[in-house]
Amino acid sequence: MELDFGTVYLDNAATTYPKPEAVYAAMDRFAREVGGSPGRSGHKRSLEAGREVLLAREAVAGLLGVADPCRIVFTRNATESLNLVIKGVLASGGHAVITSLEHNSVWRPLEALARAGTASYSIVDCDPAGMLDPARIEEALLADTRLIVCTHASNVTGSLLPIGEIAELAARRGIPLLVDAAQTAGRYELDPGGMGVQYLAFTGHKELFGPQGTGGLYIAPGWEIDPLLHGGTGSRSESSLQPDFLPDRLESGTMNAVGLAGLRAGVEFVLEKSIAEIRRHEEELSQLLSEGILRLPGGVVYGPREWKERIGLVSFNLHGFTSSEVASRLDEAYGICVRSGLHCAPLAHRTIGTLENGVVRASFSCMNRTEDVGRLLEALGDIAHAS
């Protein structure tokens, strides 16, 4: 039976769809022709599986400008990567500083540590457009601050935060910086080493076009952390102790090798397409949509007005409608997939004043076209004028 879940997909900030054909082909090939467990045996299928994981690691390292691929640790998603660092750095206590745009994958682990009496944290407010003055980060630092956590781009406002400036002030105080690059890896040039970032968390299933269940973490030299999980790594199996070297130290258990084969293909697609071209295309679509919404009766758009300060997503509302009403009508009557609500980021909604109603978010990938924007604006026009 053929399924039809909408003809226009604009929820790429949640997960990109469709994926490039090469991603589907890479996963199918691994599942059908490789099938082994990486690093667990000496036979050909296991060795080939290990090779696929290595090639994926090298591809991500190349994308991020990381010279040593072993400093790329694979996880299930950005949430796991963020938890790994937050709980690793603050295991013995201390204070963290975060921004008011952070995702629940940052806020909740810190709140859990605070409630357990293990650590404390402060939230630095961004302005209603989702922009941050780096000086406010410095003002929030305490004598026992051991970590600064900052999203690179908000999944609600799309705003890009000044990571370079934050990294400089963190370096002056000797405090590590953890960057959540879930929304920028693959759509924005990243160089964690050059930026002075000690930890960079990313997910594979968004703008890197890999499958769900893939993600990772960059760890700068000298900033190693203790693992959350201990177990089999395929190395040093004779010892009761976890290996002390990366990436094995943080990669216990059988890896999602078929997913990483897809992630490698997705990264190669991004590199071939070029991040500059992807960013240009998504910015063009976002600006077109934003301008169109502002022409609608009751149309409100959130986030920075300067497109160089944001990524390819547009969060908006129509006066007289809840965000869920708009998203539901778009899906059911027009076959358009968007996301409504709080986007797992209530801090960001509190910042921009939309905590009660949430927003409708349309988010693009390089697979979208101008016609998709036209379809959405036409549908929104029907909804707005029918109120």
HELIX and SHEET records of a PDB file:
HELIX    1   1 GLU A   21  ARG A   29  1                                   9    
HELIX    2   2 PHE A   30  VAL A   34  3                                   5    
HELIX    3   3 LYS A   44  LEU A   64  1                                  21    
HELIX    4   4 PRO A   69  ARG A   71  5                                   3    
HELIX    5   5 ALA A   78  VAL A   89  1                                  12    
HELIX    6   6 ASN A  104  ARG A  115  1                                  12    
HELIX    7   7 PRO A  134  ALA A  140  1                                   7    
HELIX    8   8 ILE A  163  ARG A  173  1                                  11    
HELIX    9   9 PRO A  192  MET A  195  1                                   4    
HELIX   10  10 ASP A  248  LEU A  250  5                                   3    
HELIX   11  11 ALA A  257  LYS A  273  1                                  17    
HELIX   12  12 ILE A  275  LEU A  294  1                                  20    
HELIX   13  13 TRP A  307  GLU A  309  5                                   3    
HELIX   14  14 SER A  323  TYR A  334  1                                  12    
HELIX   15  15 PRO A  346  ILE A  352  1                                   7    
HELIX   16  16 THR A  370  HIS A  385  1                                  16    
SHEET    1   A 2 VAL A   8  TYR A   9  0                                        
SHEET    2   A 2 ILE A 336  CYS A 337  1                                        
SHEET    1   B 7 ILE A  72  THR A  75  0                                        
SHEET    2   B 7 GLY A 215  ILE A 219 -1                                        
SHEET    3   B 7 TYR A 199  THR A 203 -1                                        
SHEET    4   B 7 LEU A 177  ASP A 180  1                                        
SHEET    5   B 7 THR A 145  THR A 151  1                                        
SHEET    6   B 7 HIS A  95  THR A  99  1                                        
SHEET    7   B 7 SER A 120  VAL A 124  1                                        
SHEET    1   C 4 GLY A 299  TYR A 302  0                                        
SHEET    2   C 4 LEU A 313  LEU A 318 -1                                        
SHEET    3   C 4 VAL A 359  SER A 363 -1                                        
SHEET    4   C 4 ARG A 339  GLY A 341 -1                                        
END                                                                             
